[in-house]
Amino acid sequence: MGGPATAEPEEAPNVVRALKYMYWIATLLGTDYVFTISSGPNYFTRIDTSDPFNMHNSMPTKVANTQFSNAWTVWASGQFIGSVLSRSLSASFGWRRALGLYVLCMFAGNLMYTLADPSVAGSLRLAIGGKLVDGLGCGATALGIGYIPTMSARPPVASLRMSTFRLFVSVGMVVATAVSIGLGHVRFSLGGVQFNPGNSPAAVQVLACLPTLAAARADVKAVDE
């Protein structure tokens, strides 16, 4: 007969906080993936034609499809660069500050993408540049997967937490899919910006990044203290 079961040690508050933050960022990564895909044809057709895009009786132009493919390639390249840089950034600034920097890139990239709409800048370069910066932010995937094991005392716990991180990416994708269906009917103006099926998903991502940046600052401050 085996001895009495050993109680699992209670997690330190900073570890629990860090894990919750990691899982939330994983959700943001999932929403970013889907928003980029779902809004692309609408977005670039609007930039190509400078006309409102009606999902019921409009078709993406050939130029818009090409531009979307280019933006997708640039976005994926940004992810690659961000992933490669994750190790050096975390070594230089610490993983918490590095993760905050990735979220800042995601915020800035989606803001650039939102403002590239014809109602504001009407700039293809700004849109492509926004996807590059956003892609850099999505390099947070490598940082999250790399640092979760360092917060886990035993391999089975690390494995479970890494699986949970990936699960929250999927949760974000499911949520964004549902939200994108609703955003496909969004058309209104605010502060001179015309929100539409093309740029509204990026605007939602910008709003989601704001509390994340605030949480990152609070987490770094708590650790420093």
C-alpha positions in Angstrom: 0.0 0.0 0.0 1.3 3.4 -0.8 1.7 6.2 1.7 -0.7 9.1 2.1 -1.0 11.4 -1.0 1.2 14.4 -0.9 -0.7 17.7 -1.2 0.2 19.9 -4.1 2.1 23.0 -3.0 0.1 26.2 -3.2 1.1 28.4 -6.1 2.7 31.7 -5.4 0.4 34.7 -6.2 2.8 36.1 -8.8 2.8 32.7 -10.6 -1.0 32.6 -10.6 -1.1 36.2 -11.9 1.5 35.5 -14.6 -0.4 32.4 -15.8 -3.7 34.3 -16.0 -2.0 37.0 -18.0 -0.4 34.4 -20.3 -3.8 32.7 -21.0 -5.4 36.1 -21.7 -2.7 36.9 -24.2 -3.2 33.5 -25.8 -6.9 34.5 -26.3 -5.8 37.7 -27.9 -3.5 35.8 -30.3 -6.5 33.7 -31.3 -8.7 36.6 -32.0 -6.0 38.3 -34.0 -5.6 35.3 -36.3 -9.3 35.2 -37.1 -9.8 38.9 -37.4 -7.0 39.2 -39.9 -8.4 36.4 -42.1 -12.1 37.4 -41.8 -11.7 41.1 -42.5 -9.1 41.0 -45.3 -11.2 40.8 -48.5 -13.6 43.5 -47.2 -10.8 45.7 -46.1 -8.7 45.7 -49.2 -11.6 46.0 -51.5 -12.5 49.2 -49.7 -9.0 50.5 -50.0 -8.8 49.5 -53.7 -12.2 51.1 -54.7 -12.6 53.8 -51.9 -16.2 52.8 -51.9 -18.4 51.2 -49.2 -18.2 47.4 -49.4 -21.6 45.7 -49.2 -21.3 42.0 -48.3 -24.6 41.2 -49.9 -24.0 42.5 -53.4 -20.3 43.2 -53.7 -17.4 41.0 -54.6 -13.8 41.5 -53.6 -11.8 42.9 -56.5 -8.8 40.9 -58.0 -6.5 43.7 -56.8 -7.9 43.4 -53.3 -7.4 39.7 -53.2 -3.7 40.2 -54.2 -3.2 42.9 -51.6 -4.7 40.7 -48.9 -2.4 37.8 -49.9 0.6 40.2 -49.6 -0.6 41.5 -46.2 -1.0 37.9 -45.0 2.5 37.1 -46.1 3.9 40.3 -44.4 1.9 39.4 -41.2 3.3 35.9 -41.1 6.8 37.2 -41.7 6.3 39.5 -38.7 5.3 36.6 -36.6 8.5 34.8 -37.6 10.7 37.8 -36.8 8.9 38.3 -33.5 9.4 34.6 -32.5 13.1 34.8 -33.3 13.5 37.9 -31.3 11.6 36.6 -28.3 14.7 35.0 -26.6 16.9 38.1 -26.9 14.1 40.5 -25.8 13.2 38.4 -22.8 16.9 38.1 -21.9 17.3 41.9 -22.1 14.1 43.1 -20.5 12.7 40.1 -18.6 9.8 38.1 -20.0 7.1 40.3 -18.4 8.4 43.5 -20.1 9.0 41.6 -23.3 5.5 40.3 -23.3 4.2 43.9 -22.7 6.2 45.0 -25.7 4.6 42.3 -27.9 1.1 43.4 -26.8 2.1 47.0 -27.6 3.1 45.9 -31.1 -0.2 44.2 -31.5 -2.0 47.3 -30.4 0.0 49.6 -32.6 -0.3 47.4 -35.7 -4.1 47.0 -35.4 -4.4 50.8 -34.8 -2.4 51.4 -38.0 -4.6 48.9 -39.9 -7.8 50.6 -38.6 -6.7 54.1 -39.6 -5.5 53.0 -43.1 -9.2 53.0 -44.1 -10.1 55.4 -46.9 -12.1 57.5 -44.4 -8.8 58.4 -42.7 -5.5 57.7 -44.5 -6.6 55.5 -47.4 -3.1 54.1 -47.4 -2.1 50.6 -48.5 1.4 51.1 -47.1 0.0 52.0 -43.7 -2.2 48.9 -43.8 0.7 46.6 -44.8 2.9 48.2 -42.2 0.3 47.7 -39.6 0.1 44.0 -40.4 3.9 43.7 -40.1 3.9 45.4 -36.7 0.9 43.3 -35.6 2.7 40.2 -36.8 5.7 41.1 -34.6 3.3 41.2 -31.6 1.9 37.8 -32.5 5.5 36.5 -31.8 4.3 36.4 -28.2 3.3 32.8 -28.9 7.0 31.8 -28.8 7.5 33.8 -25.6 4.5 32.3 -23.8 5.3 28.7 -24.8 9.0 29.2 -23.8 8.3 30.7 -20.4 5.4 28.7 -19.1 7.7 25.7 -18.2 9.9 28.0 -16.1 6.9 28.7 -13.8 6.1 25.0 -13.4 7.9 22.8 -10.9 7.2 19.5 -12.5 7.1 18.4 -16.2 3.4 17.2 -16.1 2.4 20.6 -14.8 4.3 22.4 -17.5 2.8 20.1 -20.1 -0.7 20.9 -18.8 -0.1 24.6 -18.8 1.3 24.7 -22.3 -1.7 22.8 -23.5 -4.0 25.2 -21.7 -2.1 28.1 -23.4 -2.9 26.6 -26.8 -6.5 25.9 -25.7 -7.0 29.6 -25.0 -5.7 30.5 -28.5 -8.5 28.3 -29.8 -11.0 29.9 -27.5 -9.9 33.3 -28.9 -10.4 32.0 -32.4 -13.9 30.7 -31.6 -14.9 34.0 -30.0 -13.5 36.1 -32.9 -15.4 33.9 -35.4 -18.7 34.7 -33.6 -17.8 38.4 -33.3 -16.8 38.6 -37.0 -20.2 37.5 -38.0 -21.7 40.5 -36.2 -19.0 42.9 -37.4 -19.8 42.0 -40.9 -22.9 44.2 -40.6 -21.2 47.1 -38.8 -21.3 50.5 -40.6 -21.0 53.7 -38.6 -18.8 56.8 -38.3 -17.0 57.9 -35.1 -14.5 60.8 -34.9 -14.2 60.9 -38.7 -13.4 57.2 -38.9 -15.9 55.0 -40.9 -16.1 51.7 -39.2 -17.1 48.9 -41.5 -16.7 45.1 -42.0 -13.1 45.7 -43.1 -11.6 47.7 -40.3 -13.9 47.1 -37.3 -12.3 43.7 -36.4 -9.0 45.5 -36.0 -10.6 48.2 -34.0 -12.0 45.6 -31.6 -8.6 44.1 -31.3 -7.2 47.6 -30.4 -9.7 47.9 -27.6 -8.9 44.5 -26.3 -5.2 45.4 -26.1 -5.8 48.4 -23.9 -6.6 46.6 -20.7 -3.9 44.1 -21.5 -1.3 46.9 -21.6 -2.6 48.2 -18.3 -2.4 44.7 -16.8 1.1 44.3 -18.1 2.2 47.5 -16.4 0.6 46.5 -13.1 2.2 43.1 -13.3 5.7 44.5 -13.9 5.2 47.0 -11.1 4.0 44.3 -8.6 7.0 42.2 -9.4 9.5 45.1 -9.1 8.1 46.0 -5.7 
